[in-house]
Amino acid sequence: MESSCEVPGPAPEERSDEEKLRPLLDTLRYLLRKGEELQSYLLYSRDSIRRDQFSLALPALLRIAQPFLLYLESAARGTLHENGTLPETIQRQLLDVSQQLVSRLEQLSLMYGSFGFISLDETDPGGMACTLCGRFSLGPACLVSIFRYFMPAPYCRTHQALYKRLRWNVEVSEDTDFGRETHTKYYFLCYRDTGLDVSRGMSLPPPGPSEKHRLWSIGLWIPLEPASDTDVLSWVLCPQPSGWYHQLLTVGFHEPSHTAATDFLVQILMNLGADVVAETHVPLDNKAPSPPPRLPSPGSPPPPTVT
């Protein structure tokens, strides 16, 4: 009786890095094209389109873009993925895609705000002062969410010369005698008007007129009024919470992108508490860190697609 053996078929070809990125770049091009369409409507057709339609168009685009932005940051920075790796250059490309899209959405929001179709005022309950543009994990007990302010907003009423551009909500979970509890801390990218001309005697590209006197830093929100341990009613009745700005890192006289600023925040978090980011180890130095070299496993859900 003859024994038969199966001849193994050819091994599946490994996809190149360009092929892995192609769906993401296609999604980016789609969203950028939709942004161009909204800009064209705003510039050339606003007299023939109802105001309420304009007011709804941009929020709709932001809702479509948000899952894509969340995926990019999570894939490039997250530390909870079990298998699968990509070169550091590919992870940087993911963050570059995120930066391109956030910059375009910000430009579009400023245009819509200048025509009065949306409000960018943080004190307006119906306004669009900021948007969620990323979320990633640093270890099993730490979740970081990134919020971008479309235009500088006062830090709080007790710091009138300080303006915020980014906010990071850092949620840290821990086991207690009463179960699993989550605490949230708020970090900000802010600038302060120094009144100095930083272009003199420095080997730096000259800043723009609006950036000339701005010293950028990253700091932690320390609540003053109401206190963090007060009841919810105290927060509801407070017209505007006040807090102290605990500066942690001076960035310089040029505004960093939201991806570069988040790199610095990751360094700060790693330096402040090893228990928060126990799975990552990066020293705090003068250079922005590379994202952790991990990506979702091949069996993870694919990136969101937009139709």
N, C-alpha and C positions, 0 to 999 in steps of 0.2 A: 504494500500500500504506500503510494507516494505521499510524501509530506509536502505540503505547499506552504509557502511563506509569502506574506504580503510585502510588496515593494513599497516603501514609504514614498509618498508624493513629495513634490518640491516644497520646501519650507516657504511659508508666506514671506513676501518681501517686506522689509522694514521700511516704513514711511520716512521720507526725509523730513528735516525740520521745516522746510518750506511748505511741504504738503500738510504738516500738522497745523501750521499757522494759517493756511489758506482760508478755512472757514471763518476764523476770527477776523481776518483782513476783509473778507467779503461782507461780514456784518458791519465792520467799521465803515466801509465805503457806503453801505446802504444807509446807515444812520447819518453820515455826513451829507449824503445826497438829500435826505429828508430835511436836514437843517438848511441846506441851500434853497430848497423849495420854499420853506417857511420864510426865509429872508427875502426871496423874490416876491412872495405875496405881500410881505410887509412893505417893501419899497415901491412896488408898482401896482398893487391891486387893493390896497387897504381901503380906498374910497368905495369900492364895489362889493366889499365883503362885510358882513355884519360884525360889530364890535365883539359880541359874545363869542363868535366863532374864532376870532383872533385870540381871545382870552383863554380859550380851551385848547388851542392847537399846541402851544409850547408845553403846558403840563402833560399833555398826552405823549409828546415826544420824550419828555424826561422819564415818564413811567415805562416807556418801551426800552429806553437806554439803560435804566437802572439795573435790571438783572444781568445785563452784559457786563457792566462795570463791576458788579459784585463778583462775577465769575473771574474776571481778569485779576483783581487784587487777591482773591482767595487762591487762585492757581499759582500766582507768582510768589506769594508770601506765606501762605498757610503752612503749618507744621504738622497737621494731623492726617496727611495723606499717607497711606500705607505703602504703596508701591509706585513705581514709575518715576523716572527722572528726566529732566531736560537740561541741556547745557545752560550755563549762566547767561549766555548771550540771548537765548530764547526767552528766558524769564525777564530779562531787561526789555526785550521787544514787547512782551505782554504789557509791561508797565508803560512803555512808550505809546502803545495803542490806547491805553487808559488815559494818558496825559493828553493825547490829541483830541479825544472825544470830549473830555471835561473842558478843555480850552474852548472848543467850538461851541459847546452848550452854554458856557459862560458868556461868550461874545453875543450869542443869540439872545440870551436872557437880558443882557444889558441893553440891546437894541429894543426889545419889546418893552422893557421898563422905561426907556427914554420916550417912547411914544404913548406911554400911559396905559398899555394893555394889561400889564401885570404890576404888582407892587413888590418892590425889593426891600421894603421897610420891615425890619425885624419886629417892630412893635405892632404891625398890622396882623391881626389874626388870620386874615385871608391872603397874606402876602407870601412871597417865595424868596425869602432872604437867603436860604441855603438849600443844598440838596445832598442826599446821601450818594457818595461816589465810590464807595468801596467798603469791604468788610473782610477780615481775615482772622485766623486764630494764631495765637502764640502759645503753644502748649495746650494741654487739655483743659486748663482752668482759666484761660484768658482769651477774650474776644475783643477785637478792636474794630470800631466803625469810624469811617472818615466822612466828615461833612465839610463841604466847600461853600463859603459865603461868596455870593456873586459879586458883591462890592463890600469894601471895608465897613465894618459895623463897630460902634463903640463897645469896648470890653464890658463895661458896666458904668453906672452913674458915679461910682467912686474913683474911676480911672478915666477921666475925660480925654486925656492925651494918648490913650492906648486904644488901638484898633485891631480887631481880630479878622483873620482871613480863613483859617482852618480850625476845625474842632475835631478832636478824637474822643469818642466815648470808649473808655477802657473798662470792660466788665470782667471782674475777677470773682470766680466762684470758689467757695471753700466749704468743707464739712464742719458743722458745729454740733453741739449737743441738741440743737433744735432742728437738725436736718441740714440740707444744702442751702446755703445763702449766697446771694450775689450782691456785690458792691460795685458801684460805678464811680469812676473818677473821670474828670474832664480836663483834657489838655488842649492848649490853644497855640496856634501860630499867630503872633501879633507883631505889630510894628509900633514904634514910638517916634514921634517927630523930634529929632535932636537939634534942628536948626543949623547943622553943620554941612559944609560943602565937601562931600567925601571924594570928589573927583580930583582934588588937589593933592599932589605929592603921593599918589597911589597908583600902582600899575594895574588898574582895573578899568574895564570898559566904562565910559561915562554913563551914569544912570539917566533915566528920563526925567523930565521936569517934576513929575508927580512922585518919583522915587528918591529925589535928591537928598532928602533929609531923613529918610526912614531907616531906623535900626531894627532889624528883625530878630525875633527870639522865640523860643518855645517855653511855655510855662504851664503850671498847674493851677486850676481854679480851687481856691480855698474859700468856702462859703462863710460869709459874715452874718448876713441877715436875709431871710431867716436862717437859723442854724440847721445843719444837715439832719439833726435828730428830732426836729419839730414835726408836728403833724401836718397832714396834707392841707388842711384848711389855712394854715399860716402861709403856705406858699400861694394858695389861690388868692388870698386877700392882699398879698404883697404886690404893689404896683410894678416894681422892678427889683429883682434880687440883687444884692450887692456882694462882692467877693474880693478877695485879695489875689493878686497875681504873683505867684511864687515862680520866679524866673529860674529855669533849669539849664538853658543853653542859649548863648548868643550866636546867631546864624551869620549876621553880617549886614551890609548895606544894600544887598540885592535880594529881591524876593525869590525864594526857592519855589520850584514847581510843587504841586501837591504830592507827587511821587518822591521827590528829593526830600521834602520836609518829613514825609512819613518814614523814610529811611533813618533820618535823625531821631525821630520818636522811638523807633524800634531799638536803636542804640541806647537811648535813655531808659527805656523800660527794662532792658536787659541789665543795665548797670544798677538800676534801683532795687531790683528784687529778683534773685535767682529762682525763688519759688513760683513767681508768676509765669516765667518763661523757662521752665526747667529743661525743655528739650532743645534749647538753642543757646549758643554761647558765642557772643561777638563782643570784643572790647570796644570801649568808647574812645575813639580817636578822632582825628581831624577829617577823615574821609567818610563819605556816606557808605553804609554797608551794602553788600550784595544781598539779595533776598535768599532765604534758606533754599538749598538746592533740592526741593521736593515738589512733586506735582501729583495731581490725582492719579490713582491707579488706572490701568487701561479699562477696567470694568466700571469706572465711575461714569455718571451721566455726562453726555456731551454738553458743550457750551450751548447756551440758549441761542435759538435762531429767531429771526424776525421775518415775518411774512407781510 
